[in-house]
Amino acid sequence: METSSDKMNSVKETFIRIDDENSRTSKTEINILCFDITNYSQLTQFLCCSIFVFIFYLAYGYFLELIFAKPEVKPVSLYITLVQFMITMLLSYGESWIRNPIKRKVPLKTYAVLAALTLGTMSFSNLALSYLNYPTQLIFKSCKLIPVMIGSIIIMRKRYSFLDYVAAIVMCVGLTMFTLADSSTSPNFDLIGVLVISLALLCDAIIGNVQEKAMKQYQASNNEVVFYSYAIACVYLVCITGFSGILVDGFAYCAETPVEMYRNIFLLSLSGYMGLQAVLTLVRICGATVAVTVTTMRKALSIIISFLLFSKPFVFQYVWSGSLVVLAIYINHYSKKHPHYVPASLSSCWQQIRNYYDSEYRYLKMKTKMYTDTV
């Protein structure tokens, strides 16, 4: 005969089994390029994501320079960007068809703004390669911190830590030295390129804040944001290229070597999209700091490969100025973990200045009161 204690034990075992099943089903699913890597160890997941980041973004940098570094591409760069956007939109839709159908949560007016910013970022970045070396363009794009800080201080009245200001100063010095090295050695250098890539950097800095706000406010997925941003940007580009005549000129240019051109644009779009998905997965698994470490190493390797595969002059100033930019990136991410860090010597010096100011203020206030009483 079953006793009450046996019944209680069986009930507990049932609850434990149910809890175990719930914990297994509630485990976050981790996918990379439609491959499920949830059941692998974190080290294996990290290695898979890192390998994909290096492979696809190195390929992206190669095809980007291969397509846009030619001088004759400059007048039709918007047409190539249009084709790139269309392919990226189709890749995003294909991924949603495999995983989950896209259900729009963000208002269309927000996507209209995101599309304009995405168009500005990509079109200006691509056009800049007609005026600058790819390493210089890549260094500029790594310096998003500067316009983000300026915009946040002016628009949002945001306050930054001591390390953030140090990172911005170091980044400015490194960026200036890298640009000066490029201007003195590169035959393709043009100040218009600096203006164009700066506009791309400004759009890139704004788009991050708009995307983050939209995704948090409406709980939108990455795939939804990518699909609608690129789809609406395609509409903008069709109108711009159609009215300006670039659509016809670009089609005629690509028709000269259609297989080679459209193959390179497809591989550019595919590698960029796959690399982005790998980075997003890496952020989910290991956090932003590890992801930044991997992407920074990838950028350094991209610059080295660019000098090896595409003939361009090299000076040692590229190395140490690029190292300053890398250092600034790590200082910026270190400040996120230690937002209140200030060197002890600087803090002590600031405290002495403040004590001196307070004592002088009290003295002047007392003298003013004495003078007032006398009068």
Backbone torsions as a table, in degrees:
resi	resn	phi	psi	omega
1	MET	NA	136.4	-176.4
2	GLU	-82.1	125.4	-179.6
3	THR	-83.8	170.1	179.6
4	SER	-65.8	-34.5	179.0
5	SER	-65.9	-37.7	177.3
6	ASP	-64.1	-40.5	177.8
7	LYS	-61.6	-41.8	180.0
8	MET	-64.0	-41.0	179.9
9	ASN	-64.3	-40.9	179.1
10	SER	-65.4	-38.1	177.4
11	VAL	-63.3	-41.7	179.1
12	LYS	-63.0	-43.1	179.6
13	GLU	-62.3	-38.4	178.2
14	THR	-62.9	-44.1	178.5
15	PHE	-61.9	-41.0	-179.0
16	ILE	-63.8	-42.6	179.8
17	ARG	-63.7	-41.8	178.9
18	ILE	-63.4	-42.5	179.1
19	ASP	-63.1	-40.5	179.6
20	ASP	-63.5	-42.4	178.7
21	GLU	-64.9	-39.2	178.7
22	ASN	-65.0	-40.0	-179.8
23	SER	-66.0	-34.7	179.1
24	ARG	-71.3	-41.2	-178.7
25	THR	-73.2	-28.2	-179.0
26	SER	-84.7	-1.4	178.8
27	LYS	-63.6	130.4	-175.7
28	THR	-63.7	128.0	179.7
29	GLU	-80.6	132.2	-178.7
30	ILE	-116.8	117.8	179.5
31	ASN	-120.3	146.0	171.5
32	ILE	-134.9	114.1	-179.6
33	LEU	56.4	45.0	178.0
34	CYS	71.5	7.1	174.5
35	PHE	-100.0	130.3	-179.9
36	ASP	-85.5	114.9	179.7
37	ILE	-116.9	24.3	-176.2
38	THR	-61.3	-41.7	-172.6
39	ASN	-82.8	-1.6	178.3
40	TYR	-85.6	162.0	178.9
41	SER	-67.9	161.1	-178.2
42	GLN	-63.6	-34.3	178.2
43	LEU	-64.0	-43.4	178.5
44	THR	-64.2	-41.4	177.7
45	GLN	-61.4	-44.6	179.2
46	PHE	-61.5	-45.2	-178.9
47	LEU	-64.6	-40.8	179.1
48	CYS	-61.9	-48.0	-179.2
49	CYS	-63.7	-42.6	-178.7
50	SER	-64.0	-41.4	179.1
51	ILE	-63.0	-43.9	179.1
52	PHE	-64.1	-40.4	178.5
53	VAL	-59.7	-47.8	-178.4
54	PHE	-65.0	-47.3	-175.9
55	ILE	-62.7	-51.7	-172.2
56	PHE	-74.8	-38.5	-179.0
57	TYR	-76.9	-29.6	172.7
58	LEU	-66.0	-40.3	175.7
59	ALA	-64.7	-39.8	179.1
60	TYR	-60.3	-46.7	179.0
61	GLY	-62.5	-38.6	179.7
62	TYR	-64.2	-49.8	-178.0
63	PHE	-69.6	-32.4	177.9
64	LEU	-62.5	-47.0	179.6
65	GLU	-70.8	-35.3	-180.0
66	LEU	-62.8	-37.7	-176.5
67	ILE	-83.6	-50.6	-166.7
68	PHE	-94.3	-9.2	-178.9
69	ALA	-77.2	-11.7	179.5
70	LYS	-75.4	134.2	-178.4
71	PRO	-61.1	-33.0	-177.0
72	GLU	-72.5	-11.1	179.8
73	VAL	-79.7	-21.8	-174.1
74	LYS	-50.6	-47.8	-177.9
75	PRO	-69.6	-20.9	-175.1
76	VAL	-116.3	19.6	-176.9
77	SER	-62.9	-31.9	179.4
78	LEU	-67.0	-34.0	177.9
79	TYR	-65.8	-43.2	179.2
80	ILE	-65.0	-37.8	176.3
81	THR	-63.5	-37.3	177.2
82	LEU	-60.8	-47.2	179.0
83	VAL	-62.8	-40.7	177.9
84	GLN	-60.6	-43.0	179.4
85	PHE	-65.0	-41.7	179.9
86	MET	-61.9	-43.3	-179.9
87	ILE	-65.5	-42.9	178.6
88	THR	-62.4	-40.6	177.6
89	MET	-61.8	-43.6	-179.9
90	LEU	-67.3	-36.5	176.7
91	LEU	-64.7	-40.8	178.2
92	SER	-64.3	-42.3	178.9
93	TYR	-66.0	-39.7	178.4
94	GLY	-63.3	-39.5	177.7
95	GLU	-64.8	-40.9	178.8
96	SER	-66.4	-33.2	178.3
97	TRP	-66.9	-35.1	178.7
98	ILE	-75.6	-42.2	-176.2
99	ARG	-92.5	-88.0	-178.1
100	ASN	-130.7	137.8	177.6
101	PRO	-60.9	145.4	-178.3
102	ILE	-77.3	126.5	174.3
103	LYS	-119.8	114.8	-174.7
104	ARG	-68.7	128.9	177.7
105	LYS	-116.0	-28.0	-177.7
106	VAL	-86.9	139.3	178.5
107	PRO	-60.4	149.9	-178.5
108	LEU	-64.0	-30.9	179.5
109	LYS	-66.5	-32.2	175.1
110	THR	-69.2	-41.0	177.5
111	TYR	-66.5	-29.3	177.1
112	ALA	-63.3	-40.7	177.1
113	VAL	-68.2	-45.6	179.6
114	LEU	-60.5	-40.0	179.9
115	ALA	-63.9	-41.6	179.0
116	ALA	-63.7	-41.3	179.1
117	LEU	-68.9	-40.3	177.4
118	THR	-62.8	-42.0	177.3
119	LEU	-61.4	-44.5	179.0
120	GLY	-62.4	-44.1	-179.3
121	THR	-61.3	-52.1	-174.4
122	MET	-71.9	-44.1	-176.7
123	SER	-67.7	-42.4	178.2
124	PHE	-67.5	-38.4	178.4
125	SER	-63.3	-44.3	179.7
126	ASN	-66.2	-41.9	-179.7
127	LEU	-65.8	-32.7	-177.3
128	ALA	-61.5	-27.3	-179.8
129	LEU	-68.1	-15.2	175.0
130	SER	-77.9	-14.7	-177.7
131	TYR	-116.3	-22.6	-174.4
132	LEU	-128.4	160.0	169.5
133	ASN	-67.4	152.9	177.4
134	TYR	-60.9	-41.0	176.8
135	PRO	-58.3	-40.0	178.5
136	THR	-65.8	-42.5	177.5
137	GLN	-60.6	-40.9	-178.8
138	LEU	-67.9	-39.1	177.5
139	ILE	-63.5	-43.3	178.3
140	PHE	-59.9	-44.3	-177.5
141	LYS	-68.7	-18.7	176.4
142	SER	-79.8	-8.3	-173.7
143	CYS	-104.9	38.3	-179.8
144	LYS	-64.0	-23.9	-177.3
145	LEU	-55.2	-38.3	-173.1
146	ILE	-64.7	-55.3	178.3
147	PRO	-66.3	-30.6	177.3
148	VAL	-62.7	-44.9	179.4
149	MET	-64.9	-44.9	-178.6
150	ILE	-62.5	-46.0	179.9
151	GLY	-64.6	-40.7	-179.2
152	SER	-67.8	-36.1	179.5
153	ILE	-69.5	-42.9	-176.9
154	ILE	-75.5	-47.2	-172.3
155	ILE	-85.8	-48.5	-172.2
156	MET	-99.4	-2.0	-178.3
157	ARG	54.9	36.0	-177.7
158	LYS	-78.8	145.2	178.6
159	ARG	-105.8	137.1	-178.5
160	TYR	-112.2	160.5	-178.5
161	SER	-81.6	171.2	179.5
162	PHE	-59.3	-43.0	-177.5
163	LEU	-66.4	-31.6	177.8
164	ASP	-63.6	-41.1	178.3
165	TYR	-68.6	-37.8	176.3
166	VAL	-62.0	-45.1	179.6
167	ALA	-60.9	-42.0	-179.5
168	ALA	-64.6	-41.6	179.6
169	ILE	-65.3	-46.3	179.0
170	VAL	-61.9	-40.2	-179.9
171	MET	-65.1	-41.0	178.4
172	CYS	-62.0	-43.1	179.6
173	VAL	-63.8	-47.9	-179.9
174	GLY	-61.9	-42.6	-179.6
175	LEU	-65.0	-41.7	179.0
176	THR	-63.6	-45.0	-179.6
177	MET	-65.8	-38.5	179.0
178	PHE	-66.2	-41.3	179.0
179	THR	-66.1	-39.9	177.9
180	LEU	-64.7	-37.5	177.4
181	ALA	-64.6	-40.7	180.0
182	ASP	-67.2	-39.0	-178.6
183	SER	-67.6	-28.1	-177.5
184	SER	-88.9	-15.8	-175.4
185	THR	-117.8	-31.3	-172.9
186	SER	-86.1	129.1	176.5
187	PRO	-72.7	-18.5	-178.2
188	ASN	-92.1	-0.6	-174.0
189	PHE	-67.0	136.5	178.6
190	ASP	-146.8	134.7	180.0
191	LEU	-61.9	-24.2	175.8
192	ILE	-60.6	-35.4	178.3
193	GLY	-62.5	-37.9	177.7
194	VAL	-64.4	-41.8	177.9
195	LEU	-64.1	-43.7	-177.9
196	VAL	-64.8	-46.4	-179.1
197	ILE	-69.8	-28.1	175.4
198	SER	-67.2	-38.6	175.6
199	LEU	-64.5	-39.9	176.5
200	ALA	-62.4	-40.4	179.8
201	LEU	-65.9	-38.6	178.6
202	LEU	-64.7	-45.4	177.3
203	CYS	-62.8	-40.1	-179.9
204	ASP	-64.4	-36.6	179.4
205	ALA	-69.1	-39.2	-179.6
206	ILE	-71.6	-39.6	-174.2
207	ILE	-63.5	-32.3	178.8
208	GLY	-61.9	-44.0	179.8
209	ASN	-66.6	-41.6	-179.0
210	VAL	-66.9	-43.1	178.9
211	GLN	-62.4	-46.1	-178.6
212	GLU	-61.4	-43.5	179.6
213	LYS	-63.8	-43.4	-178.5
214	ALA	-66.2	-43.1	-177.4
215	MET	-68.9	-35.3	178.9
216	LYS	-76.3	-40.9	-176.0
217	GLN	-71.3	-38.8	-174.8
218	TYR	-109.9	2.8	180.0
219	GLN	55.2	44.8	-178.7
220	ALA	-85.8	148.5	178.8
221	SER	-83.0	161.9	177.2
222	ASN	-59.8	-41.5	-176.3
223	ASN	-64.7	-39.3	178.1
224	GLU	-62.9	-45.7	-178.6
225	VAL	-63.2	-43.8	-179.7
226	VAL	-63.9	-46.1	-176.1
227	PHE	-62.4	-52.8	-175.3
228	TYR	-70.7	-35.7	178.5
229	SER	-62.0	-45.9	-177.9
230	TYR	-75.2	-33.4	179.9
231	ALA	-65.0	-46.6	179.6
232	ILE	-69.3	-35.3	176.6
233	ALA	-63.1	-33.4	176.3
234	CYS	-62.6	-39.8	177.5
235	VAL	-62.5	-45.1	176.8
236	TYR	-57.1	-46.5	-175.2
237	LEU	-67.4	-37.6	177.4
238	VAL	-61.6	-42.1	178.5
239	CYS	-65.6	-47.2	-176.9
240	ILE	-64.1	-50.2	-177.8
241	THR	-70.1	-31.5	179.5
242	GLY	-67.8	-46.7	-178.6
243	PHE	-72.1	-31.2	-177.1
244	SER	-86.2	-13.1	-178.7
245	GLY	89.1	-3.0	-179.2
246	ILE	-66.8	-30.1	-179.3
247	LEU	-60.3	-46.4	-179.9
248	VAL	-69.9	-45.0	-179.5
249	ASP	-62.7	-42.3	-179.7
250	GLY	-65.5	-40.4	177.9
251	PHE	-63.6	-41.1	179.4
252	ALA	-66.2	-39.2	179.6
253	TYR	-64.4	-47.2	-178.9
254	CYS	-69.5	-25.1	180.0
255	ALA	-70.3	-15.9	178.5
256	GLU	-66.8	-41.9	174.7
257	THR	-134.6	71.2	-169.7
258	PRO	-63.8	-42.5	-177.5
259	VAL	-63.4	-46.8	-178.4
260	GLU	-65.9	-46.7	-175.9
261	MET	-65.2	-52.2	-176.1
262	TYR	-70.1	-29.0	174.4
263	ARG	-66.0	-45.1	179.6
264	ASN	-65.1	-40.1	178.9
265	ILE	-65.9	-39.9	178.3
266	PHE	-63.4	-45.5	180.0
267	LEU	-66.5	-34.8	174.7
268	LEU	-61.1	-48.9	-178.7
269	SER	-65.5	-44.0	-178.2
270	LEU	-63.7	-46.2	-178.7
271	SER	-66.2	-38.4	177.9
272	GLY	-65.9	-41.7	-179.5
273	TYR	-67.6	-44.7	179.3
274	MET	-64.8	-40.3	178.4
275	GLY	-63.1	-40.2	178.3
276	LEU	-62.1	-44.0	179.4
277	GLN	-63.4	-38.1	178.8
278	ALA	-65.3	-39.8	178.9
279	VAL	-65.6	-43.9	179.6
280	LEU	-61.5	-39.9	177.7
281	THR	-67.2	-39.4	178.9
282	LEU	-63.1	-38.4	177.5
283	VAL	-63.4	-41.4	179.3
284	ARG	-64.5	-37.8	-174.5
285	ILE	-79.5	-49.1	-168.7
286	CYS	-115.7	-8.4	-179.2
287	GLY	96.5	167.6	-173.8
288	ALA	-68.4	-35.8	-175.9
289	THR	-65.1	-45.2	178.5
290	VAL	-64.5	-40.6	179.1
291	ALA	-62.2	-41.5	178.6
292	VAL	-64.5	-39.1	177.8
293	THR	-60.1	-46.7	-179.2
294	VAL	-65.4	-46.8	-178.0
295	THR	-67.8	-32.7	177.0
296	THR	-67.2	-42.1	175.8
297	MET	-62.8	-36.9	178.0
298	ARG	-64.3	-41.4	179.4
299	LYS	-64.9	-40.7	177.9
300	ALA	-61.8	-42.7	178.9
301	LEU	-67.6	-35.4	177.6
302	SER	-62.6	-40.2	178.5
303	ILE	-64.7	-43.0	179.3
304	ILE	-61.9	-46.2	-179.8
305	ILE	-64.2	-35.9	178.9
306	SER	-61.8	-41.4	178.5
307	PHE	-69.0	-30.4	-177.7
308	LEU	-79.5	-41.2	-173.6
309	LEU	-87.6	-31.5	-178.5
310	PHE	-116.2	119.0	-173.9
311	SER	-63.7	122.8	176.6
312	LYS	-156.6	149.6	-179.2
313	PRO	-66.0	150.3	-177.0
314	PHE	-132.1	135.7	173.2
315	VAL	-131.0	156.3	-175.8
316	PHE	-67.3	-19.5	178.3
317	GLN	-61.2	-27.8	174.6
318	TYR	-59.0	-39.4	-174.1
319	VAL	-67.8	-54.3	-172.9
320	TRP	-75.7	-29.5	176.6
321	SER	-71.8	-38.0	174.4
322	GLY	-65.1	-35.3	177.4
323	SER	-64.8	-35.0	176.7
324	LEU	-63.5	-40.2	178.4
325	VAL	-64.7	-43.3	177.9
326	VAL	-61.2	-43.4	177.7
327	LEU	-60.4	-42.0	179.5
328	ALA	-63.4	-37.6	178.2
329	ILE	-62.1	-42.0	-179.0
330	TYR	-72.9	-33.9	175.5
331	ILE	-63.3	-41.4	179.3
332	ASN	-61.9	-42.2	-179.9
333	HIS	-76.7	-27.9	173.4
334	TYR	-66.1	-35.0	-179.4
335	SER	-66.8	-24.8	177.8
336	LYS	-69.3	-29.9	176.6
337	LYS	-85.8	-27.1	-179.1
338	HIS	-129.2	70.4	-173.6
339	PRO	-66.6	-22.2	-176.5
340	HIS	-104.8	14.4	-177.4
341	TYR	-73.1	129.5	172.5
342	VAL	-140.6	132.6	178.6
343	PRO	-53.3	141.4	-175.4
344	ALA	-58.8	-41.3	-178.9
345	SER	-64.6	-42.5	179.4
346	LEU	-67.9	-40.1	178.3
347	SER	-63.3	-41.3	178.7
348	SER	-64.9	-42.2	178.8
349	CYS	-63.1	-43.4	179.0
350	TRP	-63.6	-38.3	179.8
351	GLN	-66.2	-39.1	177.8
352	GLN	-65.2	-42.3	178.0
353	ILE	-62.1	-41.8	-179.0
354	ARG	-66.9	-40.6	178.2
355	ASN	-63.9	-40.4	178.2
356	TYR	-64.0	-43.0	178.5
357	TYR	-61.6	-44.1	-179.0
358	ASP	-64.1	-41.7	-179.5
359	SER	-66.2	-40.9	178.6
360	GLU	-66.9	-37.0	179.3
361	TYR	-65.3	-43.1	178.6
362	ARG	-64.4	-38.8	-179.8
363	TYR	-64.8	-46.3	-180.0
364	LEU	-65.2	-37.0	178.6
365	LYS	-64.4	-40.3	179.1
366	MET	-67.5	-42.7	179.1
367	LYS	-63.4	-40.5	178.7
368	THR	-63.1	-40.3	179.4
369	LYS	-65.4	-42.6	179.2
370	MET	-63.0	-41.2	179.6
371	TYR	-65.3	-40.6	179.8
372	THR	-62.9	-43.5	179.8
373	ASP	-65.0	-35.9	-179.3
374	THR	-68.2	-42.7	179.9
375	VAL	-68.0	NA	NA
